[in-house]
Amino acid sequence: ATMLRLEGHTVAVANDGYEALKLVRDQRPEVVFLDIGMPGLTGYEVARLVRGSSGMEQMMLVALTGWGAEHDRTKAK
């Protein structure tokens, strides 16, 4: 978030999946960085809900995770 702000971007940070989903729905950002392992709703769940919401199908979603197994990377795609 700090690096993006230093580059002049507007940034909002959520600490769990429910807060992330609310921010995405309220603010309609161009790009969303989702931690796959967020508490509450996971990044996977937030992504599915965003993709199923009218007007947000084309929003760029970027998966971030410390989980690096092959099945985690495949699932994120």
N, C-alpha and C positions, 0 to 999 in steps of 0.2 A: 504494500500500500504506500509506503514512504517513497519508494523509487518511482512509482507512477505519479504521485503528487509532485515530486521534484521535477518531473517532465511536463507538468502542467495539466495533468488529467484530474477530473473530478472522481473521487473514490469514496465508496461506502463499504464498510466492513461489517460482516455479520459473524456472530460467534457460534451459531448453530444453524441447522438446516431450516428450521421454521422461520427464524429471523431472515435467513438468506432468501427464502421464497417470498416473504413479505416485501423485502427490499426490491427484488427483481420485479414483482408485480406492480409495486408502487412507482418505481423509478424508470423502468424499461431501459436498462443500460444497453449499450452496443455490444459490450463484452462482459462475460461473467466468468470469473475464476472460481471453480468449485473444488473444495477439499473433499475428496471421496470419503474420508473417514470422519466427517463432521458428526457431532452428537445430535440427537433428535432425529431429523431426517438426514439420511446420508446424501452425499453429492449425487449419487446415482438416482435417488428418489427425487431430489430437487430437479435434476435434469429431465426426468420423465414427466414431471408435472409442468415444467416450463414448456417442453416440446408439445404437450397436450393442450396448452393454453392458446386461445385465439390471439393472433397478432404477435406471438413470440416464437413462432416456429423457426424463423431465420436468425434469431439471436445467436451470436457466437458464444459457445460454451467451451471452456478450457478446463480439463480435469487436472488437478494437482493431487499428488499423494506420496506418501512415504512407503506405500505398499508397492513393491516393485516386481512381484512375481508375474510370470507371463500371463496367467489367467486374469490378473488384475488389470494389466495393460489391455488385454483383449476386451474385457468387460467394459472398460472406460471408452473404447472406441465405439 
